């Protein structure tokens, strides 16, 4: 009898515990519904000749006309190709650099020096692109520090932000510089979970530090690398709107214009709301499919599941 009473009390406490969690989640769910779910009804603009004065309910319905117009534009192919190239380069280097840096940091013995380095490389992540773009513009201008160094070694000044040859490289390099310190946290956390007995046993067997790195550290990190790589597929169409908006100009549209900046110009500057919504809707559908594929791959190759 006492056992049943104790079990009943545990069930009631668990229910109260779960109820409190649900109550805590309600404000977040409400904000998500207001700012993410309700605005989705605006996708009907993609099938309309939307006029702000008429609103959604009275604007003329044009069906697939905005999509046909989008694919007929020569700019559409350019922005989609630019988006895929820039985002893919950011994903590749955004994983390779933190991975390499985490391995180097793991080999540092002086803990005080390691903490100082970690703090320094983390800082750019917490700065907005408005600030960082100003720094990049000053550094890469014709009379900036970078071109002064180029001139010092006998080279000609380079117009980094006005050259289609250099602009993508600047975007990728600056994004990696901003985020690699923060992304290193994931690999550092994975490194701390490696059993130290493996290193001790390898050292006793005569393995050098490089051999321990090659045969213990790197294989232990591979599941994390595979997981992050598969989950990154969902970001193939996210090339960094804030960064590019603050750094690009009409001269580099050919290599720097992406879907998000094109939607921004078409929708807000050129008042083509239907076209901008059609482009954004197509991007959202493709991104959703890529995210679904990435979770399937993550479950298969890294045993990662959220459901």
N, C-alpha and C positions, 0 to 999 in steps of 0.2 A: 504493500500500500504506500509506504514511504517512497519507494522507488518510482512508482507511477506518479506520485505527487511531484517528486523532484524532476522527472522528465517533462511533466506538464509545465512546470515553472521555467525550465530551460527553453521550451518551445515558445512560451509567451515572451521571454526575454529576447529570443532570436527574432521574433516577429516585430517587436518594438524596435530592435536594432535596425532591421531592414527598413521599417517604416521611417525611421529618422534619416536613413540614407536617401530614401526617396524624397523626403521633404527637402533635404539639402540640395538635391538635384533639380528640383522644380524651377528655381530662378534661372539656372543655366538652360534648361529645356525651353522655358518661356522665351528667353532671349534668342535661342537658336530658331525657334518657330517664327518669331517676329522678323528677324533679320535675314534668315536663310530660306525658310519654307514659303512664307507669304510672298516674298519678291519673285519666287519662281513662276507665279502666274503671269509675270511680265514677259515670259518667253513668247506669248502670242504676238508680240510686236514683230517678231521675226517673220510672221506671215501676213503682215499688214503694211500698208503705206501709212505709217503712223504720223499723225499730226497732233502735236501737243494741245492745240486748241480744241480738238475733237475728243481727245482721250482714247483709251483702249476700246471702249464699247462702241464708239461711233466712227473710228477710223476705217478706211476702206480695206477690205480683205483681198489680198493679192496672191495667196497660196505660196507656191514655191518660187515666186518671181525674184525675191531677194536672194535666194540661194543660187538661182541661175545667173543672176547678175554678178554675184560674188565670184563664181567660178569662171565667169567670162572676163573678169578684170585681170590684167597682167600682174597687178600688185599682189593678188591673192596667193599665187604660187610663190612669189618672193618671200612674203611674210611667213608662210608655212615652212618653207625650206630654212629660212633664217632661224625660226623658232626651234626647229628640230636640231639643227647644227649647234646653235649656241647652248641649248639645254643639255644636249648629249655631251658636249665638251665640259660643261660645268659638272655634270654627274661624274664623268670619268676622272677628271682632275680633282674634283671635290671629294672623291673617295681615295684616290692614290696618294695625295699629299698628306691628309691626316693619318692614313695607315703608315706611311713611311716615317712621319714625324713621331707617331706614337712608339714605333719600334726604336727610334733613336733615343727618345725620352726615357724609354724603359731601361736602356743601358746606362743611363746616368746614375752614378752612385751617390753623388752629393745631393741630399734631399732638399737642402735649402736652395741650391741653384735650380733644381728641378721645379720647385714651387714658384720661384721668381719667373722662370721662363714660361710656365703654364699661365700665370697671371697676365703676363705681357701679351701672349698670343691670343688670350681669350677676349681682351678688351675690344678689338674692332667689331666683334659680333654685336655688342650692345650699343653701337653707334648707328644712327640712321643713315640711309643713302643720301639724304640731303646734305649732311655734314661731310660724309666720305667723298661724295662726288665733287664737292668744292675743293677738297684736298687733292683729289686726282687731277682736276682741271689745273690747279696751280702747279702741281708737280710735272704735268705733261705738256704744259704750254711751251711755246717757242723759246721763252726766256726762263723756263722752269728749271728745277734742279736736274732732272733727267737729261734734258737737252744740253745743259751746261756741261754735264759729264761727258756726253757724246762729243761735244765740241772740244773738250779737253783732250780727248783721245784722237782728235783729228777728223771726226766725222761731221756730216752735215746735219743740221737740225731736222727733226722728224715731226710731222704734224700727226700725232698719234690719234687725236680725236676727230680729225678731219680727213682721215685716210681709210678707204675701204680695205686696204691691206692690213692695217694695224688694229682696227676698231674691235673686231671680234676677240683678238688676243688680249686687248686691254680689258674687255668685259670679263673674260674668263679669269684672267690673272687677278683682277681686283676682287672678284667674287670669291675666289679661293683664298686670297689674303684675308678677307673679312671673316670667312666662316671656318677655315681649317682648324683654328685653335679650339673652337667650340665643338666641332665634330670629332676632334681627337678624344674628347671625354669618353665617347662610346668605346673606342679601342683601348683606352687606358683602363676602363672598367673591365673589359674582357681580359686584359692582361693580368689584372689582379686576381682573377678567378682561376688562373692556371696553378695547378698543384706544384708547390715549390720542391716537393720530393723528386719530381722528374728532373729538375735542374741539378739537384744534389747527386742523384744517381748517375746522371750523364757526366757530371764533373768527376765523380769517382772512377768512371770508366774511361776517363781521359779525353772527353769531348771538349773542344775549345769553345770560346764564347760564340764564335761565328757558327759552329756546328750546332750549338744549343739553340741559337736563333733560327737556324735553317730547319732543324728537325723537331723542335718542340714549340717555339713561340709562334712561328708562322702557321704551321698546321692547326694549332689551337685557335687561331684567329679566323681561319677560313670559314667556319659556319657563320660568324658575324659578318664577314665580307659578303658571303652569298646572300644572306638575309637582306642587308642594306642594298645590295645591287638589285635584287628582285623588287624590293619595295620602291626603289628609285624610278622604276618604269612609269609610275603614275605621274612623275614630274617632267616627262619628256616634252610636254607642251607648256611648261612653266619656265620661261627663260629669264625672268626677273624684271618685272614691269618698272618698279621704282628705280632700280639701277639704270636701266636703259633710258627711261624718261628724263632722268637728270643728266645723262652724259651724251645722248645722241643729238644729231642735228640733221637737216635735210641732205647734207652732203653724203652722209653715211647710211641713208635709208636702204640702199641696195644691199648692204650686208648687216645692218643693225636693226632694221625695222622688224618687229615681231608681232604676233597676233594681238597681244594686249595693247601695245602702243597704237597699232592700226585701228583697233576698236575705239580707243580713246579719241583719236583724231577724227575718225569717220562719224562717231556718235556725238561728240561734244563740240568739235570745232567745225565740222562740215555739215552738221545737223542731218545726218543720214541714220536715223534711229533704227529703221528696219534692217538695213545692211549691217550695222554694228551688232545688233542683237542676233542676227543670223550667224555671223562669224563667231560670236561668243558662244552661241548654242552649239554649233558644230564642235568647237573646242571642248566644251563641257562633255559632250557625248563621247568623243574620242578619249578624253582623259578618264572618264568613268570606265570605259572598256579596258584601258591600260591598267587602271588600278585593280580591276577584277582579275586580269591576267597575272598581275604582279603578286596578288595574294595566293593565287593557285600555285604559282611557281615557288613562292616562299614556303607554302605548306609542303610541297613535294620535295624541295631540295634542302630546306633548312628546318623543317618540322615546326614551322611557325603558324599558329592559328589564333584567331581572335574570336571565333564562333565555335 
